[in-house]
Amino acid sequence: REINSSVVLARQHGRWWLTLSYDEQVTITTPKDAPVMGVDVGIANFLTTSDGKHYGTFHGKLAKRHKRERAKRCRKAKLRACLKKQGVKRLPSTRSKKLARTVRQEINRAVNEVLAAYPSHHIAYERLNRAGMKFAARRMNAYLYASNLGHIPKQLAWDAKRSGRRATRVKSAYSSQECSRCHYTDRANRPTQETFSCAVCAFTGHADVNAALN
């Protein structure tokens, strides 16, 4: 293997560690006529496949931890303001990367489960525009930011490429509002966050599964 220019030599606890990076060409093994599995990205379920299966979620333990971390940051922000008025120069930091690392680990685990469950499929995942996703409430925007949705398509593309799998990024605009049966697109097709109900053909189902089918 040909070593590239990234070389790191570090000493830790009296021992030397050498890190070398190399470029590797991975051959795509997925045939062109392989069945396609659509994958939708979301907060309630990190990954939803077009056959109705869900992998990973930000709800539950991660959501509760995010709530505790946000309350902790608010307390630290108030403490910083008080110390700043008193003239203290060295202020405590309000940032914590522990939750972000945990979220990435859960996302990576979900991606690995999807690729392991469909070893012979061609994966089609959405081109997610994280910058365009905003809520009116600050609390929901903080919740959206902590879920790190932008990491999911990148990790899916990286793992698929590393394992020689065929994965294609597709346009995702209005895929959550488009009916997978008659392809009628309307915001009214989403009466709730989790429910899809077409106003024309009366097709109903889970909103994430419908988007994955599209």
C-alpha positions as CSV (number, residue, x, y, z in Angstrom):
1,R,0.0,0.0,0.0
2,E,1.3,3.4,-0.9
3,I,1.7,5.8,2.1
4,N,0.4,9.3,1.5
5,S,1.7,12.5,3.1
6,S,-0.2,12.1,6.4
7,V,2.2,10.9,9.0
8,V,1.9,11.5,12.8
9,L,4.5,10.6,15.4
10,A,3.4,11.1,19.0
11,R,4.6,10.1,22.5
12,Q,2.1,9.2,25.2
13,H,2.8,7.8,28.6
14,G,6.3,7.0,27.7
15,R,5.5,5.1,24.5
16,W,5.8,6.2,20.9
17,W,2.9,5.9,18.5
18,L,3.3,6.1,14.7
19,T,0.2,6.8,12.6
20,L,0.4,6.3,8.8
21,S,-2.4,7.0,6.3
22,Y,-2.6,5.3,2.9
23,D,-4.8,5.5,-0.1
24,E,-6.6,2.3,-1.2
25,Q,-8.7,1.7,-4.3
26,V,-11.7,-0.4,-3.4
27,T,-13.5,-2.2,-6.2
28,I,-17.3,-1.9,-6.3
29,T,-18.7,-5.4,-6.0
30,T,-22.4,-4.5,-6.1
31,P,-23.8,-5.5,-9.5
32,K,-25.5,-2.8,-11.6
33,D,-28.8,-4.7,-11.7
34,A,-28.9,-5.2,-7.9
35,P,-32.2,-4.4,-6.1
36,V,-32.3,-0.8,-4.8
37,M,-33.0,-0.1,-1.1
38,G,-34.1,3.5,-0.4
39,V,-32.9,5.0,2.9
40,D,-34.5,8.0,4.6
41,V,-32.7,10.2,7.2
42,G,-34.5,11.6,10.2
43,I,-34.4,12.5,13.9
44,A,-37.0,10.1,15.3
45,N,-35.3,7.3,13.3
46,F,-31.7,7.9,12.0
47,L,-32.3,5.6,9.1
48,T,-35.5,4.2,7.7
49,T,-35.4,1.7,4.8
50,S,-38.0,1.4,2.1
51,D,-39.1,-2.0,3.4
52,G,-40.3,-0.4,6.7
53,K,-37.4,-1.0,9.1
54,H,-35.9,1.6,11.4
55,Y,-32.3,1.9,12.6
56,G,-31.1,4.1,15.4
57,T,-32.9,7.1,17.0
58,F,-32.2,10.4,18.8
59,H,-35.2,10.0,21.0
60,G,-35.0,8.2,24.3
61,K,-31.5,8.2,26.0
62,L,-29.9,10.7,23.7
63,A,-32.8,13.2,23.9
64,K,-32.7,13.0,27.7
65,R,-29.0,13.5,27.8
66,H,-29.3,16.4,25.4
67,K,-31.9,18.0,27.7
68,R,-29.5,17.7,30.7
69,E,-26.5,19.0,28.7
70,R,-28.6,22.0,27.5
71,A,-29.7,22.8,31.1
72,K,-26.0,22.5,32.2
73,R,-24.9,24.9,29.4
74,C,-27.5,27.4,30.5
75,R,-26.3,27.3,34.1
76,K,-22.7,27.7,32.9
77,A,-23.7,30.7,30.7
78,K,-25.2,32.4,33.8
79,L,-22.1,31.7,35.8
80,R,-19.9,33.1,33.0
81,A,-22.0,36.3,33.0
82,C,-21.6,36.8,36.7
83,L,-17.8,36.1,36.7
84,K,-17.4,38.5,33.7
85,K,-19.1,41.3,35.7
86,Q,-16.7,40.6,38.6
87,G,-13.7,41.0,36.2
88,V,-12.6,37.3,36.1
89,K,-10.5,36.8,33.0
90,R,-10.5,33.0,32.9
91,L,-14.1,31.9,32.3
92,P,-15.4,28.4,32.4
93,S,-16.3,26.9,29.0
94,T,-19.9,26.1,28.1
95,R,-19.0,23.6,25.3
96,S,-18.9,19.8,25.7
97,K,-18.1,17.4,23.0
98,K,-19.1,14.2,24.8
99,L,-22.7,14.2,23.6
100,A,-21.6,14.8,20.0
101,R,-19.2,11.9,20.1
102,T,-21.9,9.6,21.5
103,V,-24.4,10.7,18.8
104,R,-21.8,10.0,16.1
105,Q,-21.2,6.5,17.6
106,E,-24.9,5.8,17.5
107,I,-25.1,7.0,13.9
108,N,-22.2,4.8,12.9
109,R,-23.8,1.8,14.6
110,A,-27.0,2.4,12.7
111,V,-25.2,2.7,9.4
112,N,-23.3,-0.5,10.0
113,E,-26.5,-2.3,10.8
114,V,-28.1,-1.1,7.5
115,L,-25.2,-2.2,5.4
116,A,-25.0,-5.6,7.1
117,A,-28.8,-6.2,6.7
118,Y,-28.7,-5.5,2.9
119,P,-25.3,-6.9,1.7
120,S,-26.5,-7.4,-1.9
121,H,-28.5,-4.2,-2.4
122,H,-27.8,-0.9,-4.1
123,I,-28.3,1.8,-1.4
124,A,-30.1,5.0,-2.4
125,Y,-29.8,7.7,0.2
126,E,-31.0,11.3,0.2
127,R,-29.0,14.5,-0.5
128,L,-29.8,16.1,2.9
129,N,-29.6,19.9,3.2
130,R,-29.0,20.4,6.8
131,A,-28.5,24.1,6.5
132,G,-32.1,24.6,5.2
133,M,-33.7,22.7,8.1
134,K,-34.9,25.2,10.7
135,F,-37.7,25.4,13.3
136,A,-39.4,28.4,14.8
137,A,-38.6,27.4,18.4
138,R,-35.0,27.7,19.7
139,R,-35.4,24.5,21.7
140,M,-36.2,22.5,18.5
141,N,-33.3,24.1,16.6
142,A,-31.0,23.0,19.5
143,Y,-32.5,19.5,19.3
144,L,-32.0,19.4,15.5
145,Y,-28.4,20.6,15.8
146,A,-27.5,18.0,18.5
147,S,-28.9,15.1,16.4
148,N,-26.1,15.8,13.8
149,L,-28.2,14.7,10.8
150,G,-25.6,16.0,8.4
151,H,-23.2,13.2,9.6
152,I,-25.5,10.4,8.5
153,P,-25.3,10.7,4.7
154,K,-21.5,11.2,4.9
155,Q,-21.0,8.2,7.1
156,L,-23.2,6.1,4.9
157,A,-21.3,7.1,1.8
158,W,-18.0,6.5,3.5
159,D,-18.8,3.0,4.8
160,A,-20.4,1.9,1.6
161,K,-17.4,3.0,-0.4
162,R,-14.9,1.4,2.0
163,S,-16.7,-1.9,1.8
164,G,-17.1,-1.8,-2.0
165,R,-20.9,-1.2,-1.9
166,R,-22.8,0.8,-4.5
167,A,-24.5,3.8,-2.9
168,T,-26.1,6.6,-4.8
169,R,-27.1,10.0,-3.4
170,V,-30.5,11.1,-4.8
171,K,-32.4,14.3,-4.7
172,S,-34.5,14.6,-1.5
173,A,-36.5,17.8,-2.2
174,Y,-40.2,17.2,-1.3
175,S,-39.6,13.5,-0.9
176,S,-41.4,13.6,2.5
177,Q,-44.4,15.3,0.9
178,E,-44.7,13.2,-2.3
179,C,-46.9,10.1,-2.4
180,S,-44.9,7.0,-3.3
181,R,-47.9,5.5,-5.0
182,C,-49.4,8.3,-7.2
183,H,-46.5,10.8,-6.8
184,Y,-48.9,13.7,-5.8
185,T,-46.9,16.2,-3.8
186,D,-48.5,18.5,-1.2
187,R,-47.7,19.7,2.3
188,A,-51.1,18.6,3.4
189,N,-50.1,15.0,2.8
190,R,-48.3,15.2,6.2
191,P,-51.0,15.7,8.8
192,T,-48.5,14.8,11.6
193,Q,-44.8,14.3,11.8
194,E,-44.9,10.5,11.6
195,T,-48.0,10.0,9.4
196,F,-48.3,10.3,5.7
197,S,-51.8,10.4,4.1
198,C,-52.2,11.2,0.4
199,A,-55.0,13.7,-0.4
200,V,-55.6,12.1,-3.8
201,C,-55.2,8.3,-3.7
202,A,-55.8,8.0,0.1
203,F,-52.5,6.1,0.6
204,T,-51.5,6.1,4.2
205,G,-48.4,5.0,6.0
206,H,-45.3,6.0,8.0
207,A,-43.9,9.2,6.7
208,D,-40.3,8.0,6.8
209,V,-41.1,4.8,5.0
210,N,-42.9,6.8,2.3
211,A,-39.9,9.1,1.9
212,A,-37.6,6.1,1.7
213,L,-39.7,4.6,-1.1
214,N,-39.5,7.8,-3.0
